[in-house]
Amino acid sequence: MSQRLAAADPSNAGWQRDLSYSHTVIGQVLVKQEQWRDALPHLETSLQTDERLAALDPANVTGRRTFKISRRLVGEVRAKL
C-alpha cells in the first residue's frame, strides 16, 4: 500500500517517508537473518528516498539523521558481500 501511495504522489513527503521506513524494516529483518543480498535492495531504496528527502529540506534534523543511518546500514551490508 505504501508503495502505491508514494508512487501516486512523489511530492508527498509523508508517504515517501513511510515507504522508506517500510524498506528499512524489511532490510533490517533480512540483515538479522544474514540475508545480505536480499537486504541490500531494500536498504538502497530507503537510502535513495532518505537522500532525496534530506536534500528537499536541509533544515530537517530528523531527515538528515535518517539519511545518515540509511547510508551507514547500506555500507555495513555492502561490506558483508
C-alpha positions in Angstrom: 0.0 0.0 0.0 2.8 2.4 0.9 4.4 1.8 -2.4 1.3 2.7 -4.4 0.7 5.8 -2.4 4.3 7.0 -2.7 4.2 6.3 -6.5 0.9 8.1 -6.9 2.2 11.3 -5.3 6.0 11.6 -5.2 5.7 15.1 -3.8 4.1 13.8 -0.6 7.0 13.6 1.8 4.9 11.7 4.4 4.2 8.9 2.0 7.8 8.8 0.9 9.0 8.6 4.5 6.5 5.8 5.2 7.8 3.8 2.1 11.4 4.4 3.1 10.7 3.2 6.7 9.0 0.0 5.3 12.0 -0.8 3.2 14.3 -0.1 6.2 12.4 -2.5 8.4 12.3 -5.2 5.7 16.1 -4.7 5.1 16.8 -4.9 8.8 14.9 -8.2 9.2 16.8 -9.7 6.4 20.1 -8.4 7.9 19.3 -10.1 11.2 18.8 -13.3 9.1 22.2 -12.6 7.4 20.5 -12.5 4.0 22.7 -9.7 2.8 21.9 -9.8 -0.9 18.2 -9.7 -0.2 18.5 -6.9 2.3 20.6 -4.6 0.1 18.0 -3.6 -2.5 15.5 -2.6 0.3 18.2 -0.6 2.2 19.4 1.1 -1.0 15.8 2.1 -1.9 15.4 3.5 1.5 18.7 5.4 1.2 17.7 6.9 -2.1 14.5 8.1 -0.7 16.1 9.4 2.5 18.7 11.3 0.5 16.1 12.9 -1.7 14.0 14.0 1.3 17.1 15.3 3.2 18.0 17.4 0.1 14.5 18.8 -0.1 14.5 20.1 3.5 18.1 20.6 4.7 16.9 22.2 7.9 15.1 18.9 8.9 17.4 17.4 11.5 15.5 14.2 11.7 15.6 13.8 7.9 19.4 14.3 7.9 19.8 11.8 10.7 17.7 9.2 9.0 19.7 9.7 5.8 23.0 9.1 7.7 21.6 6.0 9.3 20.4 4.6 6.0 23.9 5.4 4.5 25.5 3.5 7.4 23.3 0.5 7.0 23.9 0.2 3.3 27.7 0.5 3.9 27.6 -2.3 6.5 25.6 -4.6 4.2 27.8 -3.9 1.2 30.8 -4.8 3.4 29.3 -8.2 4.0 29.1 -9.0 0.3 
